[in-house]
Amino acid sequence: MKMRQVIIIGILIMLSLAVVQAATFRVRSTADSHDLIAGDGYSGYPQDLSGVTSTLRAAIEESNALPGADTIIIDISYSPIKLTLGPVTISDTGTIIMGERGTVVIDGSLGPFGLPLIIIESPNNILQSLHFKRSSHHALVIKSHSNIIGDSDINLSNMFSMNGTSFVNASAIALVSDSAYNNQIIGNLIGVIGNGIVVEPNQNGIIITERAHHNLIKDNVISGNLDHGITIEIDAHSNQVSSNYIGTDISGLNGPGNGQSGIMIRDGASFNLIGGTSTDEQNLIAFNKSDGITILNASNNQIAGNLIGVDRSSRVTASNADNGISILGFSVSNRIGGLSSDSANIISGNMNSGILLRGNGVRYNSISGNKIGTDNSGFRYIGNGQAETITGHGILIDSGASDNTIGGANELERNIISANFFAGIKISASNNNNIAGNYIGLSVTGASSLPNGVGIYITVGSQANIVGGESSNARNVISGNRADIFPFGCGLLLSGSGTNNNIINNNFIGVDATGTRARRNGSSGVIIGNGASSNTISNNLISGNGVGSYNEGIGRGVHIFGSDTRLNQLRANSIGTSYDGTELIYNSGHGIAVFDGASMTVIGGNDKDDGNLITGNQGHGIYIRDKETEQNLIRYNQIFDNDSVGIVLTENCQNEIQPPIIISVIENKVIGFSSPLMTIDIYYAKPDPSNYGGSLELLSSGRSELDGNFEIITEQLQFGDTITAIVTDSLGNSSSFARNLAVGGYTSISKNDNILPQTINLAQNYPNPFNPTTTINFSLPKRMSIRIDIYNILGKQVVTLADGIFPAGEQKVIWDGSNKNKKAVTSGIYFYRLSTS
């Protein structure tokens, strides 16, 4: 059998691998023309004896056509280059375009109206030493990633000026779409040129929009622009803006500002970081014609580590013309500050408020770790607001902003909110905000005063806001605040109808951060008035308040006033003592005072733990005045060692309720009488010269009978103990203290006998007419200096009967009808006058 031969033929194919070479193109024309043959290696005509003639547009088009990263160099001799044919698009990866021997101008003044100069659609490109000028819209549009515009070396930076001035949404640089990410805009002059001082404005500096993300804007001077310096908008996210001068010139000391906000974050922009957590990421945002930073309808952004409203030293005012930071519209969960010292913003010197939160949709934002009204050291005054008009707050929360947090329980969250011209914090028509852990009116150490006009001002129907908290870590120190106009100048002011159900708990008000030294709020520690109702003031230290001489008409610890001011509760506060209770830190007047028809105040409560400690004050412990002021309850308090009487009721207040009279104690049974059907509270009393000084501890309670008599069992009493009592009627009117009684003693007094007077009274002399003597009776509510003079019918002084210090109680002097020379006067009509000093 013949064998078949099998032949297999293989085919070998060799692939020639060409190495792509990067090309360098030199622009040698100021004109604008297209590349003649794309991809031939020439950015213009093929090389001839005269060399290469290339326009910028032709060089970019040839670079786009060739593979590899190309370099385009423009000599300063060919500046300016006028792009007349419309936008030039960069679509090749890794292209470098740079000026040589100086910054080359790319001029769009003769280009089509409403179009940009250059569009970058490819990644990893670099633009340096170029000056983009007079584009009718954006100068530069970036739609791709990982491009670098500028350099930290000033000699390689770009300038952008006079671009987009016919369009409100135009800018020097626009990063557009979610393909625009990881780009770096570094070291450029945007709105200023030359030496960084001469202004040539763009409409806007930089716009980051339409989901552009993770871009870095760093080391630029962005100033002099007609609208915003930087705008981040339309769902742009996770971008960082750091180490820029925004509103100042390149010196950081002066500036043209931007025409509106330094930075605008709006319309769904989120998770953007302005500044950073290290000192070299700090932006300087100053001199802008509106806010330093505006956040509008944007959430989850962080503003950290910036200087806002001061110059680069942080020690000199460089005001933004409105607020330092405004949070508006529907803006949720933005954070101002952070949890490290380098995250602190210095927000000071702004013409209006340091921070504004405004609108029903502004919720769950946090402000922590900042210095608001001071320099970087936390010791120097650079307040927000204007001294001439006493306007501007450290923080203003208004028009429904709710559930926002100022400070926190962590020490690193503490804000220093001091030296602002009106309120440190004002809450107006806003609910459920939380203020915790801040120093308000003090320096950074909490030891010295840097006054706001008023510490915290809650008004215009604000409700359910919390100042302080359950733990000592949430304590605010609200001290040193002083404005000259009452009711301002206090630590805390609650004012206005509907300002209800706010809780002020566990704060230091009027002392330093240790609670041991006075740092006086000027008028009072706490003022509640003009209809503010149902607020709770509890567990606070309210001491050391009041500047100036004693004033009978001001409650220096707590002052409550107004006919519609009702149902406020003062519970478990220490008023007039140090934090540990070992030292007296007096309020320079009454501990608590209630005036002008305020009603249904609860001072203490119905439980031992509700009682206030009211001691060491220069006036009365509690002072209540005016006929309309009634139904104010006083129970369970410790009131002693005040300069005057423990409780004073005057001008027919409290429904003219009279204190009880304790007659005796027999076998632990306190016996006395009062008006019928009264609640009688029996207290241990600390003996004092007035015998009405106050209470130490509630021992027992009972009721008077229909005839007014009462017998109340008090098991704890021992021989020699001193007791007093207060009565309260069915409407909640509580009396002043009964005269003290030492156990084992007996008060011989009838129901008609007078008790300690509540006001200065001068009685009719008796007998009248008289011969040879007459008695002039007068009464004093406290120990004081008085003078009594006799005058004849012509008004000439005849004699001084009394001139000196008299104790509290009923007093009398006798005139024997003689003058100051000891000679008898003639019969006639004479007048007598009592005066105090």
Summary of the structure (lengths in Angstrom):
residues: 837
radius of gyration: 39.6
end to end distance: 150.8
largest distance: 180.5
contacts: 3405
relative contact order: 0.04
helix: 4%
strand: 37%
